[in-house]
Amino acid sequence: MTTLLFAKLTLRETQRRRILWVGVLMALGFLALFALGFNAIVTEMEEHANLEEAITISGLLLTTGLYAANLLVALLAVLVSVTAVSGEIESHTIEAIVTKPIRRWEVVLGKWLGFVVLLALYILLLGGGLMLIVYLRTGVTPANILPGLALMLLQACVILSVTILGGTRLSTLANGVLAFMLFGIAFLGGWIEQIGALLENETAVNIGIITSLLMPTQAVWNRALLMFQPNFVTSAYFAGPFAVISQPSHLMVGYAVVYAGSLLLLALFSISRRDL
C-alpha cells in the first residue's frame, strides 16, 4: 500500500509541477502537426500516384511519426525521472520522509511505478493518436498494435531504471548525462548494426549487438517497429532509413525485461544502503 501511495503522489507531483499538462498540450500539438502534414501529402498522392504508392507513402509517414513519438517518450522518461531520487537527496527532502515508518525502497519503487503509469498514458496518447489519424484518413492500420505499444513502454522502463539507479548515487546533472549518453550510444549502435546488416558487414553488426547489451533501448524500439509494420520495415527500398534489416530476437526483448528489472532492484538496494 505504501508503494502505491507514493506512485499516486508521484502522479500528483507531475500535475502540480505542470509536467503532465505541458506534456499533454505538446503531444496534442505534435498530433495536430502530423495530421495536417499527413493529410496534405496523402491528398497529393491520391491525385498523382496509384493506390500501392499511396499505401507505401502512408506507411513511411506513419513510421516517421512513430519514430519521432518514440524519441519524445524516451526524452520524457529521462526528464521526469532524473531528479526523482537525486533531487530529493540533494534537497534533503527524503530525510524527512524516511524518518517516518516507511522503507526507502518503498518510496523509490512507488516513484518508478508512478512514472511508468505516466509514460504508458503518454505512449497511448502519442502512438495511439498517430495510428488513429492514419486510419481515419486512409483506413490503414498497423499490425500488433498492443504488443508494439508494450515494447515502447518497455523501452521507457529501461530508461527509468537507469535514471532511478543513477539517482541513488549520482548528482542530478551526472545522472542526466549518463542516461542521455547511454541512450545515444544505443541509438548510434543500432544504426551501425542496421547499416552493417544491409552491407553484410559482420563487424558492424556485432558492434550494434554489443551496444544493445549495454543499453537495449534501440533494439527494443526496432522490435516494436517490426511488430507494427512487419511487411514494410524489412525492406530498405520501401522503409529507407527506418528499415530493420538486422531483426532483434525475442531473446533480446527478454534481456531488456531482465535488464530493467535488475537495475530497478539494484536501485532499491542502493538507496536502502546509502548514508543520507
Secondary structure, DSSP 4 states (H G I P E B T S, - for coil): -HHHHHHHHHHHHHHHTTHHHHHHHHHHHHHHHHHHHHHHHHHHHHHHS-HHHHHHHHHHHHHHHHHHHHHHHHHHHHHHHTTTTHHHHHTTHHHHHHTSS--HHHHHHHHHHHHHHHHHHHHHHHHHHHHHHHHHHH----SSHHHHHHHHHHHHHHHHHHHHHHHTTS-HHHHHHHHHHHHHHHHHHHHHHHHHHHHT-HHHHHHHHHHHHH-THHHHHHHHHHHH-TTTTT-HHHHGGG---SPPPHHHHHHHHHHHHHHHHHHHHHHHH---
